[in-house]
Amino acid sequence: MTKLIVTAGPFTFEGKLELEAAPKTCAAFLRHLPFESKIVHVRWSGEGVWMPLGDLDFGVGYENNTAYPAPGQIILYPGGVSETEILLAYGGVQFASKAGVLSGNHFLTLTSGLENLYALGRKTLWEGAQEIKFALA
């Protein structure tokens, strides 16, 4: 099992890659580590934060994809109808864009620090963009 440390705003989480369910997405993401970006609050999806990544191409298609990630699940939308993005659910989410419902590859699940997920989401909503970093544990 490959573990990651996710630092988002003032919070730190541990996570595990979903190597069996999304091997291609996990391998592609690992090639980009350490991965740094900013999270902003979602516009259409509910209680989540996302990283808009423009035309960044991870070179993967769909695997283990869902439109309904649970709190603590992180999904990668590989692009197509909308830009490439990574979304972290902190509450109820139906992953969508202005074009409608989308699905993304569930490739990472947070395993510790979950008590801070809601606070991270609300901080992002009310205070704006937060720094986020993914690194190997």
trRosetta pair geometry for C-beta under 8 A, 3 or more apart (Angstrom, degrees):
i j d omega theta_ij theta_ji phi_ij phi_ji
1 16 5.5 -26 -178 -148 113 118
1 17 7.5 167 -169 49 64 78
1 19 7.2 -156 -122 7 51 128
2 16 7.1 128 76 -155 51 64
2 17 4.6 2 72 23 105 124
2 19 6.4 107 17 -57 104 124
2 26 7.3 131 53 -178 136 124
2 30 7.3 -28 159 -94 163 125
2 136 7.3 -66 -173 -129 97 93
3 14 6.0 -13 -172 -173 112 102
3 15 7.0 147 -159 78 63 42
3 16 5.8 -38 -102 -96 66 68
3 17 7.8 -137 -82 -2 20 81
3 111 7.9 -72 -131 34 100 136
3 136 7.5 89 84 -165 61 60
3 137 3.9 -23 105 15 105 140
4 14 7.2 150 80 -162 49 53
4 15 4.8 -20 62 65 97 95
4 16 7.5 174 17 -88 80 20
4 17 6.7 88 -18 -47 111 88
4 33 7.8 -131 -121 -112 113 135
4 108 6.7 -29 35 -142 140 127
4 134 5.5 -7 180 -167 134 89
4 135 6.6 144 -160 74 81 32
4 136 6.3 -65 -110 -107 64 33
4 137 6.0 -154 -116 -33 9 88
5 12 6.5 -17 -171 -166 97 101
5 13 7.5 148 -162 79 50 48
5 14 6.2 -33 -102 -104 59 63
5 15 7.8 165 -91 21 14 81
5 134 7.6 155 80 -153 50 43
5 135 5.2 -19 59 66 96 87
5 136 7.5 23 13 108 87 16
5 137 5.1 123 -36 -93 89 72
6 12 7.3 150 82 -158 51 50
6 13 4.5 -18 64 65 102 99
6 14 7.5 168 19 -99 82 12
6 15 5.5 40 -14 -7 119 123
6 108 8.0 115 -58 153 135 139
6 110 6.7 -78 37 -102 139 103
6 132 6.9 -8 -173 -168 89 95
6 133 7.3 168 -152 84 46 49
6 134 5.5 -10 -103 -101 78 72
7 11 7.3 169 -154 91 51 47
7 12 5.2 -18 -103 -103 75 77
7 13 7.8 -176 -78 24 31 68
7 131 7.6 -8 115 113 94 95
7 132 6.9 167 89 -150 55 45
7 133 4.7 1 54 52 100 97
7 135 7.8 9 2 13 102 106
8 11 5.5 -18 69 67 78 95
8 13 6.9 3 13 6 107 112
8 39 6.2 14 -150 7 112 141
8 49 7.7 130 -171 83 139 153
8 88 7.5 -92 -94 54 163 170
8 120 5.5 45 109 -148 120 138
8 130 5.9 67 175 120 74 127
8 131 7.4 -171 -142 95 41 52
8 132 4.4 6 -107 -109 82 91
8 133 7.9 -165 -69 25 52 55
9 39 7.9 -73 -36 49 92 118
9 120 5.6 173 32 -132 131 86
9 123 5.6 96 -152 104 167 143
9 124 7.0 -124 -53 -63 135 86
9 130 3.7 -40 -70 -159 90 138
9 131 6.8 138 -78 49 36 66
9 132 7.7 -8 -20 -75 58 74
10 123 7.8 -121 22 -163 99 172
11 113 6.1 129 172 -179 104 127
11 116 4.3 171 -132 139 137 144
11 119 7.1 136 -62 87 139 109
11 120 5.3 -83 24 -75 147 114
12 113 5.9 -144 97 -94 50 150
13 110 4.6 -32 171 -144 134 119
13 111 7.8 129 173 44 88 50
13 112 6.3 165 -158 81 59 62
13 113 3.7 -131 -102 64 67 138
13 114 7.5 83 -129 -61 111 49
13 116 7.3 -144 -71 65 95 114
13 117 7.9 60 -89 -76 137 82
14 110 7.0 116 79 -159 42 67
14 111 5.2 -51 98 64 93 93
14 112 4.2 31 34 37 105 107
14 113 6.6 135 11 0 65 107
14 137 6.4 40 -136 -93 99 135
15 74 7.1 9 -151 5 155 129
15 108 5.0 38 155 177 136 101
15 109 6.0 168 -157 85 90 35
15 110 4.6 -54 -91 -99 96 48
15 111 5.9 146 -115 4 34 84
16 108 7.3 168 82 -151 34 62
16 109 5.8 -15 57 61 82 88
16 111 5.5 51 -11 -33 98 132
17 22 8.0 -119 175 73 81 99
17 26 4.5 95 179 -135 124 121
17 29 7.5 -178 -121 73 118 129
17 30 7.5 1 -99 -61 158 105
17 107 6.5 -18 -153 162 76 78
17 108 5.7 -35 -106 -99 53 76
18 21 4.4 -40 160 52 113 108
18 22 4.8 55 92 26 107 101
18 26 6.5 -155 65 -63 57 122
18 64 6.3 -169 122 147 140 169
18 106 6.1 39 12 123 164 80
18 107 5.3 -140 42 -151 103 33
18 108 6.5 -126 -5 -64 89 26
18 109 6.3 82 -58 -12 101 99
19 22 7.6 -79 -113 64 12 60
19 23 5.8 45 -176 -100 58 73
19 26 5.2 -98 -101 68 59 174
20 23 7.0 6 -126 -56 14 95
21 63 7.4 155 148 145 61 95
21 64 4.1 84 151 -95 99 142
21 106 6.9 -19 117 87 134 95
21 107 7.9 -159 89 -107 95 48
22 25 4.2 -31 164 43 111 118
22 26 5.6 122 103 -27 85 92
22 63 5.0 142 -124 105 71 106
22 64 4.1 -91 -64 33 96 136
22 105 5.1 123 -135 174 136 109
22 106 6.4 -169 -35 83 141 53
22 107 4.2 -109 99 -101 149 79
23 26 5.7 -57 -143 38 29 111
23 27 6.2 28 160 -19 65 107
23 63 7.5 -65 36 134 61 158
24 27 5.8 -53 -146 36 30 110
24 28 6.3 29 155 -18 64 108
24 60 4.8 147 128 -123 109 113
24 61 7.8 15 100 39 150 67
24 63 5.9 110 41 10 108 151
25 28 5.7 -56 -147 38 31 111
25 29 6.2 28 155 -18 66 108
25 58 7.1 40 -135 136 66 142
25 60 5.1 134 -85 161 67 172
25 63 6.0 -157 -18 60 110 110
25 64 7.4 -109 20 47 138 111
25 76 5.5 171 -158 46 122 136
25 78 7.9 -114 -106 -68 102 110
25 105 4.4 -174 -79 131 160 149
25 107 4.1 -119 115 -89 124 138
26 29 5.8 -58 -146 38 29 109
26 30 6.2 33 155 -23 64 106
26 107 5.3 -176 -68 -167 70 108
26 108 7.8 136 -104 -63 85 79
27 30 5.7 -52 -147 33 30 114
27 31 6.8 35 153 -23 61 102
28 31 5.9 -53 -159 26 33 114
28 32 7.3 21 149 -12 62 107
28 58 4.2 87 152 175 139 98
28 59 5.7 -173 -117 59 128 90
28 60 5.1 -118 -12 -34 156 119
29 32 5.8 -65 -160 37 40 108
29 33 7.2 56 145 -44 68 92
29 35 7.0 -54 -169 -34 81 151
29 58 7.0 -2 -65 -143 62 133
29 76 6.9 -142 -71 -60 118 150
29 107 6.2 142 -10 130 146 146
29 108 7.5 -114 121 -44 170 120
29 134 7.7 -43 171 119 110 154
30 33 5.7 -34 -156 -2 42 118
32 35 4.8 46 124 -84 103 108
32 58 7.5 -64 -30 -115 136 93
33 134 6.2 -93 -114 110 91 93
33 135 6.2 125 -168 -124 106 44
33 136 6.1 84 155 -33 153 86
34 133 6.1 6 174 -172 114 98
34 134 6.4 172 -159 83 65 56
34 135 4.3 -10 -113 -94 107 88
34 136 7.9 -106 -82 3 78 71
35 133 7.1 158 83 -154 51 50
35 134 4.4 3 54 50 99 108
35 135 8.0 -165 27 -64 61 53
36 131 7.3 -17 -165 -169 96 92
36 132 7.1 163 -151 88 51 54
36 133 4.8 -9 -102 -104 83 83
36 134 7.8 -155 -68 24 43 66
37 51 4.3 51 124 -145 149 132
37 53 7.3 -54 -119 -87 146 91
37 86 7.5 128 49 44 159 124
37 132 5.5 -17 68 63 76 99
38 51 6.8 140 73 -121 41 86
38 129 4.4 18 170 -179 125 117
38 130 6.6 152 -159 73 74 33
38 131 6.0 -47 -104 -99 72 41
38 132 6.6 137 -123 14 20 88
39 49 4.1 42 171 156 123 122
39 50 6.5 136 -148 62 79 18
39 51 5.7 -60 -94 -68 64 78
39 88 6.9 -35 -125 29 141 120
39 124 5.8 -53 112 -121 104 143
39 129 6.7 159 76 -151 41 65
39 130 5.2 -16 55 59 95 89
39 132 5.0 67 -25 -27 104 133
40 49 6.6 165 80 -158 23 82
40 50 6.5 -34 62 63 72 70
40 51 7.9 124 17 -95 74 37
40 52 7.2 -11 32 -5 119 101
40 124 6.6 162 -152 179 27 111
40 128 7.4 -30 -122 -170 83 55
40 129 5.1 -34 -81 -94 83 82
41 48 7.7 127 -159 88 57 46
41 49 5.8 -55 -101 -106 43 73
41 50 7.9 48 168 19 13 78
41 121 7.2 90 -114 -166 96 69
41 124 4.9 151 -60 123 85 102
41 125 4.5 81 -85 -91 153 65
42 45 4.0 -59 164 43 151 106
42 46 6.8 8 81 49 138 41
42 47 7.8 107 38 159 121 3
42 48 4.5 38 -16 75 136 90
42 49 6.6 -135 -27 -99 80 20
42 50 5.3 81 -83 -9 82 114
42 87 6.8 41 -80 -135 123 113
42 93 7.5 92 21 -128 167 106
43 98 8.0 -13 99 -55 132 85
44 96 4.3 -96 121 92 119 104
44 97 6.2 147 42 -118 144 15
44 98 6.8 -174 -47 -65 148 49
45 48 5.1 -37 104 39 125 127
45 50 7.6 95 26 -40 145 129
45 87 6.8 -56 120 -149 174 145
45 93 5.1 12 157 -154 102 90
45 94 6.2 -157 -152 73 63 48
45 95 5.2 7 -128 -116 123 37
45 96 5.3 172 -86 33 71 75
46 89 7.9 16 86 -134 109 93
46 91 6.6 -127 143 91 104 93
46 92 5.0 -93 170 105 145 74
46 93 4.5 -165 63 -107 120 46
46 94 5.9 93 -19 20 126 67
47 71 7.8 -18 106 -91 118 97
47 89 6.8 67 96 -164 77 71
47 90 5.3 -103 149 73 96 78
47 91 2.8 -5 96 56 155 108
47 92 5.4 75 24 48 112 56
47 93 6.1 -108 59 -63 63 79
47 118 8.0 -17 -179 -121 131 74
47 121 5.7 32 -175 -173 86 156
48 69 7.5 84 -103 67 135 117
48 87 5.2 20 164 -177 136 103
48 88 6.2 164 -161 83 84 45
48 89 4.7 -45 -98 -104 104 51
48 90 6.2 159 -103 13 41 75
48 91 7.5 -129 -51 45 59 69
48 93 4.6 54 -42 -101 125 130
48 95 7.7 -1 23 -94 169 74
48 121 7.2 -61 -107 -120 11 117
49 87 7.3 161 84 -153 39 60
49 88 5.2 -10 60 59 87 98
49 90 6.7 43 -6 -16 93 117
49 120 7.0 -83 -12 134 146 100
49 121 6.0 -148 -36 -111 103 69
49 124 5.0 29 -104 92 126 173
49 130 7.6 -23 -162 40 152 113
50 85 5.2 13 180 175 117 123
50 86 6.6 163 -155 85 68 47
50 87 4.4 -24 -100 -100 96 75
50 88 7.3 -178 -82 20 45 66
51 85 6.1 164 78 -158 57 71
51 86 4.5 7 45 52 110 95
51 87 7.8 -148 21 -69 67 39
51 132 6.8 -108 -75 55 123 138
52 83 6.0 47 -162 90 88 136
52 85 5.4 -30 -109 -104 43 106
53 56 4.1 -65 157 31 110 126
53 83 6.5 178 65 145 58 104
53 84 4.2 -60 81 100 111 97
53 85 5.6 175 13 -91 91 43
53 86 6.8 64 -29 -6 127 85
54 83 5.3 -49 -121 -161 19 132
54 84 6.6 -13 74 45 33 94
55 79 7.1 69 -136 -123 47 150
55 83 6.9 -80 -61 -142 46 93
55 84 6.7 98 -144 6 13 113
56 79 8.0 -178 71 -52 56 130
56 84 4.8 -119 64 77 80 148
57 78 7.8 48 -146 -174 59 84
57 79 6.8 -61 -103 17 69 149
57 84 6.9 -150 -82 -60 38 150
58 76 6.5 -5 12 169 165 141
58 78 5.9 -105 48 -125 108 89
58 84 7.0 149 -9 -148 95 136
60 63 7.1 -78 175 12 116 109
60 76 7.5 54 68 107 133 133
60 78 5.3 -133 80 -101 78 138
60 105 6.9 -28 122 -20 135 162
61 78 6.4 -132 -124 55 22 165
62 65 4.4 -40 -161 -27 102 141
62 78 7.1 -132 -66 16 56 127
62 103 6.9 47 -132 98 124 111
62 105 6.4 -173 -145 -71 50 95
63 105 5.5 35 62 -125 66 117
64 105 5.5 71 71 -156 84 74
64 106 5.0 -100 137 53 106 83
64 107 7.0 129 78 -72 131 61
65 75 7.5 86 -139 -154 62 120
65 103 4.1 84 157 139 111 114
65 104 6.0 -173 -141 100 87 13
65 105 5.2 -49 -85 -82 75 53
65 106 7.2 154 -116 -3 24 75
66 69 5.7 128 92 -66 121 64
66 73 7.8 -6 63 136 139 149
66 75 6.6 -123 58 -98 87 141
66 95 7.5 111 112 9 65 132
66 103 5.7 -173 96 -153 10 99
66 104 7.0 -36 58 60 59 59
66 106 5.4 20 17 -33 115 117
67 94 6.0 17 147 -163 98 66
67 95 4.7 -136 -154 45 58 96
67 96 7.6 50 -163 -59 107 71
67 101 5.2 21 -147 180 145 107
67 102 6.5 154 -114 86 93 38
67 103 4.5 -70 -59 -90 76 80
67 104 7.9 108 -94 11 43 67
68 93 6.5 154 -145 89 46 75
68 94 6.0 -15 -93 -105 79 60
68 95 7.2 -129 -59 0 31 89
69 73 3.9 -147 -170 88 102 119
69 74 7.4 97 -164 -66 153 8
69 75 5.1 -138 -63 -24 139 120
69 87 6.8 161 25 104 148 108
69 89 4.2 -177 101 -17 103 134
69 93 5.5 -10 57 73 81 134
69 95 6.7 64 1 -47 97 116
69 104 7.4 -28 -43 64 123 105
69 106 6.0 159 -108 -97 100 106
70 73 5.0 84 54 -7 68 122
70 89 6.2 165 108 88 18 144
71 89 5.2 -116 -96 119 38 96
71 90 5.6 39 -134 -165 94 24
71 91 5.8 26 -83 -80 112 24
71 114 7.3 95 132 -157 108 104
71 117 5.7 108 -178 132 108 159
72 88 8.0 -8 -133 -169 17 88
72 89 7.0 -42 21 77 31 86
72 90 7.9 80 -48 -110 49 46
72 109 6.0 46 133 -167 95 71
72 110 4.0 -116 -159 52 89 101
72 111 7.8 113 179 -59 129 30
72 114 5.4 -22 -85 -115 130 107
72 117 6.1 -82 -70 -86 76 150
73 88 7.8 174 89 -144 38 53
73 89 5.5 14 56 33 81 115
73 106 5.3 -27 -177 -138 119 111
73 108 7.6 140 -162 86 50 54
73 109 5.5 -23 -105 -107 66 78
73 110 7.7 -120 -61 13 25 80
74 86 6.4 9 -179 -180 101 101
74 87 7.0 171 -152 86 56 46
74 88 5.0 -18 -102 -97 86 77
74 89 7.9 -154 -80 13 40 72
74 106 7.4 121 75 -145 41 60
74 107 6.7 -59 94 62 88 73
74 108 4.1 -14 57 71 118 102
74 109 7.2 -158 17 -77 80 30
74 110 7.2 92 -26 -33 104 87
75 86 7.1 172 87 -152 44 56
75 87 5.2 -9 58 57 91 94
75 89 7.9 44 1 -22 103 99
75 95 6.7 -58 72 -85 150 153
75 103 7.9 -101 -179 174 146 53
75 104 3.3 110 148 99 116 117
75 105 5.9 151 -159 68 77 36
75 106 5.1 -41 -93 -82 88 55
75 107 7.0 114 -125 10 40 78
76 84 7.8 -6 -176 -168 85 87
76 85 7.7 177 -152 94 48 41
76 86 5.3 -21 -102 -102 68 80
76 104 5.5 176 75 -178 26 107
76 105 4.8 -21 57 56 87 99
76 107 5.7 1 2 10 111 130
77 80 7.9 -110 168 24 93 94
77 82 6.7 2 138 75 145 107
77 84 6.4 179 93 -147 76 42
77 85 4.9 13 46 54 112 80
77 86 7.6 -159 19 -77 72 31
77 87 7.1 47 -16 -8 104 107
77 95 7.4 174 -67 173 122 134
77 102 5.8 20 -123 146 135 135
77 103 7.6 149 -108 100 90 31
77 104 4.0 -74 -66 -97 70 107
77 105 7.7 168 -80 11 30 73
78 84 6.3 -22 -170 -117 27 92
78 104 7.7 151 -12 -135 63 74
78 105 6.9 47 -35 -7 99 118
79 82 7.3 -125 -137 86 47 51
79 83 6.2 -28 -116 -171 88 32
79 84 4.1 -34 -59 -65 101 78
81 97 6.7 166 113 53 105 139
81 99 4.8 -152 162 97 116 159
81 100 7.8 -57 157 50 153 86
81 102 6.5 -156 62 -100 126 108
82 85 7.1 -28 118 0 113 121
82 97 4.1 -171 -75 -78 148 171
82 98 7.8 130 -99 36 116 73
82 99 6.0 -155 -57 20 96 124
82 102 6.2 -66 19 -77 126 151
85 104 7.6 -82 82 -98 82 142
86 104 7.9 142 -126 -177 41 150
87 93 7.3 149 151 -170 130 153
87 95 6.1 159 59 -116 167 111
87 104 6.2 139 28 32 111 161
88 110 7.8 56 -151 -29 112 125
89 92 7.9 -56 -166 168 114 4
89 93 4.2 -112 -116 -3 112 141
90 117 4.3 179 -138 160 90 95
90 118 5.6 151 163 -89 112 41
90 120 6.2 -159 -101 73 146 96
90 121 3.6 -152 67 -48 156 132
91 117 7.9 159 -46 128 64 112
91 118 6.6 68 -60 -106 103 87
91 121 6.6 -144 -8 82 101 177
94 101 6.5 -56 160 -118 100 103
95 101 6.9 84 85 -161 64 69
95 102 5.2 -83 129 72 100 82
95 103 6.4 115 75 -105 132 34
95 104 5.9 -131 -170 3 166 102
96 100 6.2 -84 -149 158 98 27
96 101 4.9 -50 -98 -99 92 46
96 102 6.0 149 -114 11 30 81
97 100 7.0 -3 61 44 70 33
97 102 5.6 46 -4 -25 99 127
99 102 7.5 66 74 -60 102 102
106 109 7.5 34 173 -63 102 89
108 134 8.0 -61 -128 -132 169 136
110 113 6.6 -82 178 65 121 95
110 114 6.1 145 115 -81 115 83
110 117 7.2 154 78 -82 156 117
111 114 7.8 -70 163 -41 13 108
113 116 5.2 -43 175 33 83 114
113 117 7.5 115 124 -48 77 75
114 117 5.4 -15 -161 -19 54 117
116 119 5.1 -61 -159 47 62 116
116 120 5.8 69 142 -29 84 100
117 120 5.7 -58 -153 33 29 111
117 121 6.5 27 154 -16 65 106
118 121 5.7 -54 -151 36 34 113
118 122 6.3 27 156 -13 68 107
119 122 5.9 -57 -143 42 30 106
119 123 6.0 35 156 -23 65 108
120 123 5.7 -54 -144 35 28 112
120 124 6.4 27 157 -18 63 107
120 130 7.2 -122 -163 57 86 169
121 124 5.9 -59 -151 36 28 109
121 125 6.3 29 152 -20 65 107
122 125 5.4 -51 -145 36 35 115
122 126 6.1 8 165 2 69 112
123 126 6.6 -71 -140 50 23 92
123 127 5.3 -26 -180 27 66 122
123 130 6.6 60 112 -66 109 138
124 127 6.9 -61 -103 56 15 81
124 128 7.1 -66 -160 111 49 12
124 129 7.2 29 -146 -114 86 21
124 130 5.2 -84 -94 -5 92 116
127 130 7.7 63 89 -65 107 95
